[in-house]
Every structure is written in structure tokens, then in C-alpha cells.
Amino acid sequence: MTKSELIEQLSDGHEILNKKEAETVINLIFGGIGDALSRGSRVEIRGFGSFSVREREAREARNPKSGELVKIASRKTPFFKTGKELRQRVDDK
């Protein structure tokens, strides 16, 4: 499912929301999650999962084309861990 499909499903499922309002709601939710992660906070949505930020260590990798070693700096990446209820729901189907 894409973001536009999610907006469409939300607006179709609720008569009080048109597509523009549904898009605003989705953007606010995703924006809030992104803002919290950029501050280093953890976001937990009960029954769905939790978002957190993990630090990846600096490392050396190899360029597959030339074979030379390349240094990769440490960086932060978002991480999602599914909640128990979501895991069970996906496993049952």
C-alpha cells in the first residue's frame, strides 16, 4: 500500500473526511513520527509497533566495481520493530 492508497482508503472509509483532509491527517502523523525520530525520541504505537533510531558504526566496505576499500562513516538510521498484535495478525493470514 502506498501513501496515496492509504489516503484514499481513509477518505473512503469516513464520510466526514475528504481526500484533502485525509492527506493532512496522514502528513501530520508521519511528520510527527519523523520529528520525534530526528530528536532521538522513540515512538510507540501500541498494537502496531515502535520506531527508534539506531547508530550504525563506521566501517570499511568494498566498492564492487573497482574492488577498492571505501570508508563509510557512522550514521543514524530509523528502525521499526513490530508489535505483538501486528505480528500475530500477519502470521494468521
The first five atom37 places (N, CA, C, CB, O) and aatype in JSON, in Angstrom:
{
  "aatype": [12, 16, 11, 15, 6, 10, 9, 6, 5, 10, 15, 3, 7, 8, 6, 9, 10, 2, 11, 11, 6, 0, 6, 16, 19, 9, 2, 10, 9, 13, 7, 7, 9, 7, 3, 0, 10, 15, 1, 7, 15, 1, 19, 6, 9, 1, 7, 13, 7, 15, 13, 15, 19, 1, 6, 1, 6, 0, 1, 6, 0, 1, 2, 14, 11, 15, 7, 6, 10, 19, 11, 9, 0, 15, 1, 11, 16, 14, 13, 13, 11, 16, 7, 11, 6, 10, 1, 5, 1, 19, 3, 3, 11],
  "atom_mask": [
    [1, 1, 1, 1, 1],
    [1, 1, 1, 1, 1],
    [1, 1, 1, 1, 1],
    [1, 1, 1, 1, 1],
    [1, 1, 1, 1, 1],
    [1, 1, 1, 1, 1],
    [1, 1, 1, 1, 1],
    [1, 1, 1, 1, 1],
    [1, 1, 1, 1, 1],
    [1, 1, 1, 1, 1],
    [1, 1, 1, 1, 1],
    [1, 1, 1, 1, 1],
    [1, 1, 1, 0, 1],
    [1, 1, 1, 1, 1],
    [1, 1, 1, 1, 1],
    [1, 1, 1, 1, 1],
    [1, 1, 1, 1, 1],
    [1, 1, 1, 1, 1],
    [1, 1, 1, 1, 1],
    [1, 1, 1, 1, 1],
    [1, 1, 1, 1, 1],
    [1, 1, 1, 1, 1],
    [1, 1, 1, 1, 1],
    [1, 1, 1, 1, 1],
    [1, 1, 1, 1, 1],
    [1, 1, 1, 1, 1],
    [1, 1, 1, 1, 1],
    [1, 1, 1, 1, 1],
    [1, 1, 1, 1, 1],
    [1, 1, 1, 1, 1],
    [1, 1, 1, 0, 1],
    [1, 1, 1, 0, 1],
    [1, 1, 1, 1, 1],
    [1, 1, 1, 0, 1],
    [1, 1, 1, 1, 1],
    [1, 1, 1, 1, 1],
    [1, 1, 1, 1, 1],
    [1, 1, 1, 1, 1],
    [1, 1, 1, 1, 1],
    [1, 1, 1, 0, 1],
    [1, 1, 1, 1, 1],
    [1, 1, 1, 1, 1],
    [1, 1, 1, 1, 1],
    [1, 1, 1, 1, 1],
    [1, 1, 1, 1, 1],
    [1, 1, 1, 1, 1],
    [1, 1, 1, 0, 1],
    [1, 1, 1, 1, 1],
    [1, 1, 1, 0, 1],
    [1, 1, 1, 1, 1],
    [1, 1, 1, 1, 1],
    [1, 1, 1, 1, 1],
    [1, 1, 1, 1, 1],
    [1, 1, 1, 1, 1],
    [1, 1, 1, 1, 1],
    [1, 1, 1, 1, 1],
    [1, 1, 1, 1, 1],
    [1, 1, 1, 1, 1],
    [1, 1, 1, 1, 1],
    [1, 1, 1, 1, 1],
    [1, 1, 1, 1, 1],
    [1, 1, 1, 1, 1],
    [1, 1, 1, 1, 1],
    [1, 1, 1, 1, 1],
    [1, 1, 1, 1, 1],
    [1, 1, 1, 1, 1],
    [1, 1, 1, 0, 1],
    [1, 1, 1, 1, 1],
    [1, 1, 1, 1, 1],
    [1, 1, 1, 1, 1],
    [1, 1, 1, 1, 1],
    [1, 1, 1, 1, 1],
    [1, 1, 1, 1, 1],
    [1, 1, 1, 1, 1],
    [1, 1, 1, 1, 1],
    [1, 1, 1, 1, 1],
    [1, 1, 1, 1, 1],
    [1, 1, 1, 1, 1],
    [1, 1, 1, 1, 1],
    [1, 1, 1, 1, 1],
    [1, 1, 1, 1, 1],
    [1, 1, 1, 1, 1],
    [1, 1, 1, 0, 1],
    [1, 1, 1, 1, 1],
    [1, 1, 1, 1, 1],
    [1, 1, 1, 1, 1],
    [1, 1, 1, 1, 1],
    [1, 1, 1, 1, 1],
    [1, 1, 1, 1, 1],
    [1, 1, 1, 1, 1],
    [1, 1, 1, 1, 1],
    [1, 1, 1, 1, 1],
    [1, 1, 1, 1, 1]
  ],
  "atom_positions": [
    [[0.85, -1.18, 0.0], [0.0, 0.0, 0.0], [0.89, 1.24, 0.0], [-0.96, 0.0, 1.22], [1.85, 1.33, 0.77]],
    [[0.57, 2.17, -0.85], [1.32, 3.42, -0.92], [0.62, 4.48, -0.06], [1.45, 3.91, -2.39], [-0.49, 4.27, 0.43]],
    [[1.3, 5.6, 0.11], [0.73, 6.7, 0.9], [-0.57, 7.2, 0.27], [1.74, 7.86, 1.02], [-1.54, 7.47, 0.99]],
    [[-0.61, 7.32, -1.05], [-1.82, 7.8, -1.72], [-2.97, 6.79, -1.57], [-1.55, 8.06, -3.21], [-4.12, 7.19, -1.44]],
    [[-2.65, 5.5, -1.57], [-3.69, 4.48, -1.36], [-4.22, 4.55, 0.08], [-3.15, 3.07, -1.66], [-5.41, 4.36, 0.32]],
    [[-3.33, 4.81, 1.02], [-3.75, 4.96, 2.42], [-4.67, 6.16, 2.58], [-2.52, 5.1, 3.34], [-5.67, 6.09, 3.29]],
    [[-4.34, 7.27, 1.93], [-5.18, 8.47, 1.97], [-6.55, 8.17, 1.37], [-4.5, 9.65, 1.21], [-7.58, 8.56, 1.92]],
    [[-6.55, 7.48, 0.24], [-7.81, 7.12, -0.42], [-8.68, 6.24, 0.47], [-7.53, 6.4, -1.75], [-9.88, 6.47, 0.59]],
    [[-8.07, 5.23, 1.09], [-8.81, 4.32, 1.96], [-9.36, 5.06, 3.17], [-7.92, 3.16, 2.4], [-10.49, 4.79, 3.6]],
    [[-8.6, 5.97, 3.74], [-9.06, 6.74, 4.89], [-10.23, 7.64, 4.52], [-7.92, 7.57, 5.46], [-11.2, 7.73, 5.27]],
    [[-10.15, 8.3, 3.38], [-11.23, 9.2, 2.98], [-12.48, 8.43, 2.56], [-10.77, 10.11, 1.84], [-13.59, 8.9, 2.78]],
    [[-12.31, 7.25, 1.95], [-13.47, 6.44, 1.56], [-14.16, 5.81, 2.76], [-13.03, 5.35, 0.6], [-15.38, 5.63, 2.75]],
    [[-13.4, 5.49, 3.79], [-13.96, 4.83, 4.96], [-14.65, 5.77, 5.93], [0.0, 0.0, 0.0], [-15.36, 5.3, 6.83]],
    [[-14.47, 7.07, 5.78], [-15.07, 8.04, 6.71], [-15.69, 9.18, 5.91], [-14.02, 8.58, 7.72], [-14.99, 9.92, 5.21]],
    [[-16.99, 9.31, 6.01], [-17.7, 10.34, 5.24], [-17.33, 11.76, 5.67], [-19.19, 10.14, 5.38], [-17.49, 12.7, 4.9]],
    [[-16.85, 11.91, 6.9], [-16.54, 13.27, 7.38], [-15.21, 13.79, 6.86], [-16.53, 13.29, 8.9], [-14.91, 14.98, 6.98]],
    [[-14.39, 12.89, 6.26], [-13.09, 13.31, 5.74], [-13.08, 13.26, 4.22], [-11.97, 12.41, 6.29], [-13.41, 12.24, 3.62]],
    [[-12.72, 14.38, 3.6], [-12.49, 14.33, 2.16], [-11.01, 13.98, 1.94], [-12.87, 15.7, 1.46], [-10.26, 13.83, 2.91]],
    [[-10.59, 13.85, 0.69], [-9.22, 13.43, 0.41], [-8.18, 14.42, 0.93], [-9.03, 13.24, -1.08], [-7.13, 14.02, 1.43]],
    [[-8.48, 15.7, 0.81], [-7.53, 16.72, 1.27], [-7.34, 16.65, 2.79], [-8.02, 18.13, 0.87], [-6.22, 16.74, 3.27]],
    [[-8.43, 16.47, 3.53], [-8.34, 16.36, 4.98], [-7.64, 15.07, 5.39], [-9.73, 16.42, 5.62], [-6.85, 15.06, 6.34]],
    [[-7.92, 13.97, 4.68], [-7.25, 12.7, 4.97], [-5.75, 12.82, 4.72], [-7.84, 11.56, 4.11], [-4.95, 12.28, 5.48]],
    [[-5.37, 13.52, 3.65], [-3.96, 13.72, 3.35], [-3.28, 14.54, 4.46], [-3.79, 14.43, 1.99], [-2.15, 14.26, 4.84]],
    [[-3.99, 15.55, 4.97], [-3.45, 16.37, 6.06], [-3.24, 15.52, 7.31], [-4.4, 17.54, 6.37], [-2.21, 15.66, 7.98]],
    [[-4.19, 14.65, 7.62], [-4.08, 13.78, 8.79], [-2.87, 12.86, 8.65], [-5.36, 12.95, 8.99], [-2.06, 12.74, 9.58]],
    [[-2.74, 12.21, 7.5], [-1.62, 11.3, 7.26], [-0.29, 12.05, 7.34], [-1.77, 10.61, 5.89], [0.66, 11.55, 7.95]],
    [[-0.22, 13.22, 6.74], [1.03, 14.01, 6.78], [1.38, 14.45, 8.19], [0.9, 15.24, 5.87], [2.56, 14.48, 8.55]],
    [[0.37, 14.78, 9.0], [0.62, 15.15, 10.4], [1.17, 13.97, 11.18], [-0.66, 15.68, 11.05], [2.1, 14.12, 11.97]],
    [[0.6, 12.79, 10.98], [1.06, 11.6, 11.69], [2.5, 11.26, 11.29], [0.13, 10.39, 11.41], [3.36, 11.08, 12.15]],
    [[2.75, 11.17, 9.98], [4.09, 10.83, 9.53], [5.1, 11.92, 9.9], [4.1, 10.62, 8.02], [6.24, 11.61, 10.25]],
    [[4.68, 13.17, 9.82], [5.56, 14.27, 10.2], [5.9, 14.22, 11.68], [0.0, 0.0, 0.0], [7.05, 14.48, 12.06]],
    [[4.93, 13.9, 12.51], [5.17, 13.79, 13.95], [6.14, 12.66, 14.28], [0.0, 0.0, 0.0], [7.0, 12.81, 15.14]],
    [[5.98, 11.54, 13.6], [6.9, 10.42, 13.81], [8.31, 10.82, 13.37], [6.43, 9.16, 13.04], [9.29, 10.57, 14.08]],
    [[8.41, 11.45, 12.21], [9.72, 11.88, 11.7], [10.38, 12.91, 12.61], [0.0, 0.0, 0.0], [11.58, 12.84, 12.85]],
    [[9.6, 13.86, 13.11], [10.15, 14.88, 14.02], [10.67, 14.26, 15.3], [9.09, 15.94, 14.35], [11.75, 14.61, 15.78]],
    [[9.9, 13.32, 15.86], [10.32, 12.66, 17.1], [11.61, 11.87, 16.88], [9.21, 11.73, 17.63], [12.5, 11.89, 17.72]],
    [[11.7, 11.17, 15.76], [12.9, 10.39, 15.48], [14.11, 11.29, 15.26], [12.68, 9.5, 14.26], [15.22, 10.96, 15.68]],
    [[13.9, 12.43, 14.61], [15.03, 13.34, 14.37], [15.54, 13.94, 15.68], [14.61, 14.46, 13.41], [16.71, 14.33, 15.76]],
    [[14.69, 14.01, 16.7], [15.12, 14.47, 18.03], [15.75, 13.34, 18.83], [13.93, 15.06, 18.8], [16.28, 13.57, 19.92]],
    [[15.7, 12.12, 18.31], [16.26, 10.97, 19.02], [15.26, 10.27, 19.92], [0.0, 0.0, 0.0], [15.64, 9.38, 20.68]],
    [[14.0, 10.66, 19.85], [12.97, 10.03, 20.68], [12.51, 8.71, 20.08], [11.78, 10.97, 20.87], [12.75, 8.44, 18.9]],
    [[11.85, 7.93, 20.87], [11.27, 6.67, 20.45], [9.77, 6.88, 20.32], [11.6, 5.51, 21.46], [9.17, 7.56, 21.15]],
    [[9.16, 6.31, 19.29], [7.72, 6.42, 19.07], [7.11, 5.03, 19.17], [7.39, 7.08, 17.68], [7.52, 4.12, 18.45]],
    [[6.13, 4.87, 20.06], [5.49, 3.57, 20.24], [4.0, 3.7, 19.96], [5.74, 3.01, 21.66], [3.32, 4.55, 20.55]],
    [[3.5, 2.86, 19.08], [2.07, 2.8, 18.78], [1.62, 1.41, 19.21], [1.77, 3.08, 17.24], [1.9, 0.42, 18.54]],
    [[0.91, 1.34, 20.32], [0.51, 0.07, 20.91], [-0.25, -0.79, 19.91], [-0.34, 0.3, 22.16], [-1.16, -0.31, 19.22]],
    [[0.13, -2.04, 19.83], [-0.52, -2.97, 18.93], [0.01, -2.92, 17.5], [0.0, 0.0, 0.0], [-0.28, -3.81, 16.7]],
    [[0.78, -1.9, 17.18], [1.32, -1.76, 15.82], [2.83, -1.97, 15.82], [0.98, -0.37, 15.24], [3.33, -2.85, 15.12]],
    [[3.54, -1.17, 16.61], [4.99, -1.31, 16.67], [5.65, -0.07, 17.22], [0.0, 0.0, 0.0], [4.98, 0.88, 17.64]],
    [[6.97, -0.08, 17.21], [7.7, 1.08, 17.72], [8.8, 1.47, 16.74], [8.3, 0.78, 19.11], [9.43, 0.63, 16.09]],
    [[9.02, 2.77, 16.66], [10.06, 3.35, 15.83], [11.15, 3.88, 16.75], [9.5, 4.49, 14.9], [10.86, 4.49, 17.78]],
    [[12.4, 3.64, 16.38], [13.51, 4.17, 17.16], [14.65, 4.49, 16.2], [13.97, 3.16, 18.26], [14.59, 4.2, 15.01]],
    [[15.7, 5.1, 16.75], [16.87, 5.44, 15.96], [18.03, 4.6, 16.46], [17.2, 6.98, 16.05], [18.26, 4.5, 17.66]],
    [[18.74, 3.99, 15.53], [19.9, 3.19, 15.88], [21.15, 3.8, 15.24], [19.72, 1.72, 15.42], [21.11, 4.35, 14.14]],
    [[22.24, 3.69, 15.97], [23.52, 4.2, 15.49], [24.26, 3.06, 14.79], [24.38, 4.78, 16.67], [24.44, 1.98, 15.35]],
    [[24.68, 3.31, 13.56], [25.48, 2.33, 12.82], [26.94, 2.75, 12.92], [25.02, 2.21, 11.32], [27.29, 3.9, 12.68]],
    [[27.77, 1.81, 13.26], [29.2, 2.07, 13.44], [29.86, 2.39, 12.1], [29.88, 0.86, 14.1], [29.39, 1.98, 11.04]],
    [[30.97, 3.11, 12.17], [31.78, 3.36, 10.98], [32.39, 2.02, 10.56], [32.91, 4.45, 11.24], [32.69, 1.17, 11.41]],
    [[32.57, 1.82, 9.26], [33.11, 0.56, 8.8], [33.79, 0.74, 7.46], [32.0, -0.5, 8.7], [33.69, 1.79, 6.82]],
    [[34.48, -0.28, 7.06], [35.09, -0.29, 5.73], [34.29, -1.24, 4.86], [36.6, -0.7, 5.8], [33.89, -2.32, 5.31]],
    [[34.07, -0.85, 3.62], [33.35, -1.69, 2.67], [34.17, -1.74, 1.39], [31.9, -1.15, 2.39], [35.16, -1.03, 1.24]],
    [[33.75, -2.56, 0.49], [34.47, -2.7, -0.76], [33.59, -2.26, -1.91], [34.94, -4.16, -0.96], [32.43, -2.67, -2.01]],
    [[34.13, -1.41, -2.78], [33.43, -0.98, -3.98], [33.34, -2.19, -4.92], [34.16, 0.24, -4.67], [34.38, -2.71, -5.34]],
    [[32.13, -2.65, -5.25], [32.0, -3.86, -6.06], [32.55, -3.72, -7.48], [30.56, -4.26, -6.13], [32.95, -4.71, -8.09]],
    [[32.58, -2.51, -8.0], [33.05, -2.3, -9.37], [34.58, -2.31, -9.44], [32.51, -0.97, -9.91], [35.16, -3.0, -10.28]],
    [[35.22, -1.54, -8.55], [36.68, -1.43, -8.62], [37.4, -2.34, -7.64], [37.09, 0.0, -8.37], [38.58, -2.64, -7.82]],
    [[36.7, -2.79, -6.59], [37.32, -3.64, -5.59], [38.09, -2.89, -4.53], [0.0, 0.0, 0.0], [38.64, -3.52, -3.62]],
    [[38.16, -1.57, -4.6], [38.92, -0.81, -3.61], [38.12, -0.62, -2.32], [39.32, 0.55, -4.18], [36.89, -0.62, -2.33]],
    [[38.85, -0.47, -1.21], [38.22, -0.26, 0.09], [37.69, 1.17, 0.19], [39.21, -0.55, 1.22], [38.33, 2.12, -0.24]],
    [[36.51, 1.29, 0.78], [35.88, 2.59, 0.96], [35.5, 2.7, 2.44], [34.62, 2.77, 0.03], [34.95, 1.76, 3.01]],
    [[35.79, 3.85, 3.04], [35.4, 4.06, 4.45], [33.99, 4.64, 4.48], [36.41, 5.01, 5.18], [33.68, 5.6, 3.78]],
    [[33.15, 4.03, 5.31], [31.77, 4.5, 5.5], [31.68, 5.07, 6.91], [30.72, 3.35, 5.27], [31.97, 4.38, 7.88]],
    [[31.27, 6.32, 7.0], [31.17, 6.99, 8.3], [30.0, 6.42, 9.11], [31.0, 8.52, 8.1], [29.09, 5.82, 8.55]],
    [[30.05, 6.62, 10.43], [28.94, 6.19, 11.26], [27.73, 7.06, 10.95], [29.3, 6.27, 12.78], [27.86, 8.21, 10.52]],
    [[26.55, 6.48, 11.16], [25.33, 7.24, 10.87], [24.19, 6.7, 11.7], [24.98, 7.17, 9.36], [24.27, 5.61, 12.28]],
    [[23.14, 7.47, 11.74], [21.93, 7.07, 12.46], [20.89, 6.63, 11.44], [21.37, 8.23, 13.34], [20.74, 7.25, 10.39]],
    [[20.19, 5.55, 11.75], [19.15, 5.05, 10.85], [17.88, 4.76, 11.63], [19.63, 3.79, 10.1], [17.95, 4.35, 12.79]],
    [[16.72, 4.96, 11.01], [15.47, 4.62, 11.68], [15.29, 3.1, 11.71], [14.27, 5.29, 10.98], [15.72, 2.4, 10.8]],
    [[14.66, 2.62, 12.76], [14.42, 1.19, 12.94], [12.99, 1.0, 13.39], [15.42, 0.57, 13.98], [12.49, 1.76, 14.22]],
    [[12.31, -0.01, 12.83], [10.93, -0.32, 13.2], [10.86, -1.73, 13.74], [9.97, -0.14, 11.99], [11.36, -2.67, 13.11]],
    [[10.24, -1.89, 14.89], [10.03, -3.21, 15.48], [8.52, -3.41, 15.59], [10.73, -3.35, 16.88], [7.82, -2.6, 16.2]],
    [[8.03, -4.5, 15.0], [6.59, -4.75, 15.01], [6.11, -5.09, 16.41], [6.23, -5.87, 14.04], [6.84, -5.67, 17.22]],
    [[4.86, -4.72, 16.68], [4.23, -5.07, 17.93], [3.69, -6.49, 17.88], [0.0, 0.0, 0.0], [3.53, -7.06, 16.8]],
    [[3.42, -7.04, 19.03], [2.96, -8.42, 19.13], [1.66, -8.64, 18.37], [2.78, -8.8, 20.59], [1.52, -9.64, 17.66]],
    [[0.7, -7.72, 18.51], [-0.6, -7.88, 17.86], [-0.48, -7.83, 16.33], [-1.57, -6.79, 18.33], [-1.13, -8.62, 15.64]],
    [[0.35, -6.94, 15.8], [0.56, -6.85, 14.36], [1.25, -8.12, 13.85], [1.4, -5.6, 14.0], [0.88, -8.66, 12.81]],
    [[2.25, -8.59, 14.59], [2.95, -9.81, 14.22], [2.0, -10.99, 14.14], [4.06, -10.1, 15.21], [2.05, -11.78, 13.19]],
    [[1.11, -11.12, 15.14], [0.14, -12.22, 15.16], [-0.86, -12.07, 14.03], [-0.59, -12.28, 16.51], [-1.24, -13.07, 13.41]],
    [[-1.28, -10.87, 13.75], [-2.26, -10.63, 12.68], [-1.7, -11.02, 11.31], [-2.68, -9.15, 12.66], [-2.4, -11.6, 10.49]],
    [[-0.43, -10.69, 11.07], [0.21, -11.03, 9.8], [0.46, -12.53, 9.72], [1.55, -10.26, 9.64], [0.3, -13.13, 8.66]],
    [[0.83, -13.14, 10.83], [1.13, -14.57, 10.86], [-0.13, -15.41, 10.64], [1.78, -14.96, 12.18], [-0.05, -16.49, 10.05]],
    [[-1.29, -14.94, 11.11], [-2.53, -15.71, 10.99], [-3.06, -15.78, 9.57], [-3.58, -15.11, 11.88], [-3.8, -16.7, 9.24]],
    [[-2.7, -14.82, 8.72], [-3.27, -14.81, 7.37], [-2.4, -15.44, 6.36], [-3.55, -13.44, 6.94], [-2.76, -15.5, 5.18]]
  ]
}
